[in-house]
Amino acid sequence: MTLNVEPYSGGMVTAHVIVDLQIGFLKKADHEFSRKIIRNVCNYIKENPGNYIVLEYISSDREFGTTHYRIISTLKEYNRSFTVSHKTTNDGSAEVIDIAKSDDMLMHFNVLGVNKDYCVGETVNSLRFKYGAKVKTIDDCVGCCWTSVIG
């Protein structure tokens, strides 16, 4: 895998984590919320080179599907290095850490996605407190499908 790296601060490298921006989750939100968060995330990808970890929640009935096609297309179009990983719980921190270690990434992450109070929140908290990672959420790229609120 070819790794593109971007300075975080003090010359360190950050990885970008996209959490659960799957079609099934976005269908639960109003159309305007879905349109806006997809646009914001795609713009973020265009402006931020580096490594991306894409987490997808897999339920027993697979009702949430795959990551929205515009996000994957943007990652490919802008030649962003990315890995898709599946999780079966809200907390995707173990998957993030496994990928980061296998690709020799530092423990610095920018997190984007849904749902802020569940999957994003639990992943961020575990990355910070369980693994000691430096984590930043990107406010205009994080939201809640249930309330259709970004930020």
Rosetta blueprint (number, residue, H / E / L):
1 M L
2 T L
3 L L
4 N L
5 V L
6 E L
7 P E
8 Y L
9 S L
10 G L
11 G L
12 M L
13 V E
14 T L
15 A E
16 H E
17 V E
18 I E
19 V E
20 D L
21 L L
22 Q E
23 I H
24 G H
25 F H
26 L H
27 K L
28 K L
29 A L
30 D L
31 H H
32 E H
33 F H
34 S H
35 R H
36 K H
37 I H
38 I H
39 R H
40 N H
41 V H
42 C H
43 N H
44 Y H
45 I H
46 K H
47 E H
48 N L
49 P L
50 G L
51 N E
52 Y E
53 I E
54 V E
55 L E
56 E E
57 Y E
58 I L
59 S L
60 S L
61 D L
62 R L
63 E L
64 F L
65 G L
66 T L
67 T E
68 H L
69 Y H
70 R H
71 I H
72 I H
73 S H
74 T H
75 L H
76 K H
77 E H
78 Y L
79 N L
80 R L
81 S E
82 F E
83 T E
84 V E
85 S E
86 H E
87 K E
88 T L
89 T L
90 N L
91 D L
92 G L
93 S H
94 A H
95 E H
96 V H
97 I H
98 D H
99 I H
100 A H
101 K H
102 S H
103 D L
104 D L
105 M L
106 L L
107 M L
108 H E
109 F E
110 N E
111 V E
112 L E
113 G E
114 V E
115 N L
116 K H
117 D H
118 Y H
119 C H
120 V H
121 G H
122 E H
123 T H
124 V H
125 N H
126 S H
127 L H
128 R H
129 F H
130 K H
131 Y L
132 G L
133 A L
134 K E
135 V E
136 K E
137 T E
138 I E
139 D E
140 D E
141 C E
142 V E
143 G E
144 C E
145 C L
146 W L
147 T L
148 S L
149 V E
150 I E
151 G L
